[in-house]
Amino acid sequence: MPVVTVEMWDGRTVEQKKLLVEGITASFVKIGVPAEAVHIIIHDNPKHNWGSGGKLASETKMP
């Protein structure tokens, strides 16, 4: 039973998350894992809770 954790900035729509979950699941199915066995946890993080290069992501022009 694979468990995939996705850490990303908040702001994605439910439809975008659905597409992500479908794509990740499809990748596991291609290698023989039943879709029902794939579990995906999405952590939405505000940019002010994410730092890189000594700065908060909310302070940079990252997409």
C-alpha positions as CSV (number, residue, x, y, z in Angstrom):
1,M,0.0,0.0,0.0
2,P,1.9,3.1,-1.2
3,V,1.3,6.3,0.7
4,V,2.3,9.5,-1.2
5,T,2.6,12.8,0.7
6,V,2.5,15.9,-1.4
7,E,3.7,19.2,0.2
8,M,2.8,22.2,-1.8
9,W,1.7,25.8,-1.5
10,D,-2.0,26.4,-0.9
11,G,-4.1,27.9,-3.6
12,R,-4.8,24.9,-5.9
13,T,-8.5,24.3,-6.7
14,V,-10.2,21.0,-5.8
15,E,-10.2,20.2,-9.5
16,Q,-6.4,20.6,-9.7
17,K,-6.0,18.4,-6.7
18,K,-8.3,15.8,-8.2
19,L,-6.1,15.8,-11.4
20,L,-3.0,15.4,-9.3
21,V,-4.4,12.5,-7.4
22,E,-5.6,10.8,-10.6
23,G,-2.1,11.3,-12.2
24,I,-0.2,9.9,-9.2
25,T,-2.6,7.0,-8.9
26,A,-2.2,6.2,-12.7
27,S,1.6,6.1,-12.3
28,F,1.3,3.4,-9.7
29,V,-1.3,1.5,-11.7
30,K,1.2,1.4,-14.6
31,I,3.7,-0.5,-12.4
32,G,1.1,-3.0,-11.2
33,V,-0.3,-1.4,-8.0
34,P,-4.1,-1.6,-7.7
35,A,-5.6,1.9,-7.7
36,E,-7.5,1.1,-4.5
37,A,-4.1,0.5,-2.7
38,V,-2.7,4.0,-3.5
39,H,-3.2,6.6,-0.8
40,I,-2.3,10.3,-1.3
41,I,-2.1,12.9,1.4
42,I,-2.0,16.6,0.2
43,H,-0.6,19.1,2.6
44,D,-1.5,22.7,1.6
45,N,1.0,25.1,3.1
46,P,0.6,28.9,3.1
47,K,3.6,30.6,1.6
48,H,4.4,32.3,4.9
49,N,5.0,28.8,6.4
50,W,7.6,27.9,3.7
51,G,11.1,29.1,3.6
52,S,13.9,28.9,1.1
53,G,17.2,30.6,0.8
54,G,16.7,32.4,4.1
55,K,13.4,34.0,3.0
56,L,9.8,33.2,3.3
57,A,8.2,32.1,0.0
58,S,5.6,34.9,0.7
59,E,8.4,37.4,0.4
60,T,9.7,36.2,-3.0
61,K,8.2,36.2,-6.6
62,M,8.1,32.4,-6.8
63,P,5.1,31.0,-8.8
